[in-house]
Amino acid sequence: MSDDIKYKMRDVGENLGQYTHEAGKKIGQITAESENYIEAGKKFVKENPIQSVIVASAAGVIVGSLLTLIFKKSRQD
């Protein structure tokens, strides 16, 4: 019985190491992809500054309006 537990624990340790390694690789890929999106965003802003300001302003108005509605409802309850 004791040997069986040792083997299972060893297998769990090996699987955990493999999962950790795979997660690290995936995080590296996601980081690289996010850096590409950041660079594309910076390039877009440099090439289209007026459109970027309009989009950012619209997003701010929408988020602000949604937050106002949410907090207004929570105060009434």
Residue, then its C-alpha position, 0 to 999 in steps of 0.5 A: m500500500s505504501d509503495d502504491i501511494k509513493y508511485k501516485m505521489r510521484d506521478v502527481g509531481e511529474n504531472l504538476g511539473q509538466y502542467t507548470h511548464e506548459a502554463g509557462k509556455k502559454i503565458g509566454q505566448i500570450t505575452a508576445e501576442s499582447e505586445n503585438y497588440i500594444e504595438a499595433g495600438k500605438k501605431f494606430v494612435k500615431e497614424n490616426p490621432i483625431q480618430s483615437v481621441i474620439v474613440a477614447s472619448a466615446a468609450g469614456v462616456i459609455v463607461g461613465s454612463l454605465l457606472t453612473l447607472i449602476f451606482k444610482k441603482s445601488r443607492q436606491d436599493 
